Amino acid sequence: MIKSITKLEKYLGTGRIKKNFDLSPYLTLRTHAHAQYFFEAETEEDLVAAKKASLNLRLAFFLLGGGSNLAILKKNLRGLVVRNKFIGKKIGSLDKNHVKLTVSSGYPITKLAKELAELGYQGLEYHLGLPGTVGGAIYMNSKWTKPLSYVGDNLISAKLLNAKGNVKIVDRAYFEFAYDRSILQKTNEIVLSADFKLKKTDPKNTLAHAKFSQRYRRETQPVGQFCSGCFFRNVNGVSAGKLIDQAGLKSKKVGQFHVSEKHANFIIHDGNGKPEDLKTLLKLMKTKVKDKFGVELKEEVILI
Ligand SMILES: Cc1cc2nc3c(=O)[nH]c(=O)nc-3n(C[C@H](O)[C@H](O)[C@H](O)COP(=O)(O)OP(=O)(O)OC[C@H]3O[C@@H](n4cnc5c(N)ncnc54)[C@H](O)[C@@H]3O)c2cc1C
């Protein structure tokens, strides 16, 4: 029987598949997980070919963006893990006051926010400092809260790859965007690229917004530590971080994981932590908040 790696190479190119690959450098929480097969997609064609290969070879498929909203607790991920490094963008005129941005799903969102802010194109500038990719941010409808603005707000349409490996174009309504939500969480479709409508304005405005959010993040979120984003979703507009803080859990440590002193909704990995310790800490946080406020916390970070 020909090995899967050889079969995968037939679809994706010789030497491009890594076996038993350590994913931790690509996960902002730095949990130790290995991919059975690993591939870096650099183009739209790569993403489509990887999905088709996984379907034809009956391998599980997982798409990794910036790895900033994940807590991978499994030691080994079976099947094909694809890291999205498809990076490109095009800006064209839409009307007198707006431009149309077409951007690939692997584009780092913070780089995009900076570039657009410098050009005075308004709509994504508050996401300066948001880790991860455009695709991951659309999947989660990632947000900024001061003022409330979601990545999906100015999206016009997107090119998706569906579960059968077929490409389709959808409009904004298709995504059913809401707080921390898009339809992709149900359909498992992949964003290949997206179109946004952005307002032309004075770069002074967009740069001021971008710098404000960057400064605010630095002041209120952990910097230079291994963590994912906010672990729990806010509850009916109430900050989960506040509830965790008021339950007395700041700095609470289990093994090599602890609740951030700076922002109680961030969990910091001190290195070499055991998955069971993270699970215990999460359980403790949920129990304490439930006991004190009667509120059930639900994870925003995706546990795998
Ligand atoms: C320090 C820090 C600060 C953060 N601040 C914020 C914040 O202000 N607001 C906020 O909302 N979040 C925040 N986050 C969380 C996180 O950065 C966002 O959720 C981000 O948008 C995730 O993107 P990603 O590319 O890293 O996705 P990943 O973590 O790689 O993946 C998350 C999910 O998206 C799926 N996915 C990835 N790419 C695609 C694609 N192209 N098509 C379909 N599905 C895809 C993955 O398969 C996975 O299921 C923060 C995280 C950190 C570490």
The ligand as an ORCA input file, in Angstrom:
! r2SCAN-3c Opt
* xyz 0 1
  C      -3.465     38.518     22.586
  C      -4.758     38.195     21.851
  C      -5.704     39.199     21.662
  C      -6.917     38.911     21.032
  N      -7.817     39.931     20.850
  C      -9.001     39.681     20.272
  C      -9.951     40.738     20.082
  O      -9.722     41.894     20.376
  N     -11.147     40.409     19.509
  C     -11.444     39.146     19.124
  O     -12.549     38.919     18.632
  N     -10.554     38.141     19.265
  C      -9.348     38.370     19.817
  N      -8.426     37.361     19.941
  C      -8.765     36.004     19.465
  C      -8.266     35.670     18.037
  O      -7.140     36.454     17.730
  C      -9.350     35.879     16.984
  O     -10.445     35.014     17.213
  C      -8.791     35.661     15.563
  O      -9.659     36.251     14.642
  C      -8.594     34.197     15.211
  O      -7.964     34.106     13.941
  P      -6.890     32.993     13.604
  O      -6.486     33.172     12.190
  O      -5.805     32.992     14.601
  O      -7.776     31.693     13.745
  P      -7.334     30.241     14.341
  O      -7.171     30.367     15.808
  O      -6.171     29.736     13.549
  O      -8.600     29.399     13.995
  C      -9.832     29.619     14.663
  C     -10.933     28.872     13.878
  O     -11.114     29.544     12.624
  C     -11.037     28.567     11.573
  N     -10.472     29.228     10.406
  C      -9.250     29.791     10.283
  N      -9.083     30.278      9.039
  C     -10.225     30.014      8.366
  C     -10.663     30.248      7.015
  N      -9.877     30.821      6.092
  N     -11.907     29.832      6.672
  C     -12.716     29.221      7.568
  N     -12.348     28.959      8.846
  C     -11.117     29.350      9.235
  C     -10.114     27.493     12.123
  O     -10.273     26.267     11.408
  C     -10.573     27.422     13.557
  O     -11.732     26.621     13.663
  C      -7.189     37.613     20.560
  C      -6.214     36.616     20.712
  C      -5.013     36.897     21.358
  C      -3.970     35.809     21.504
*
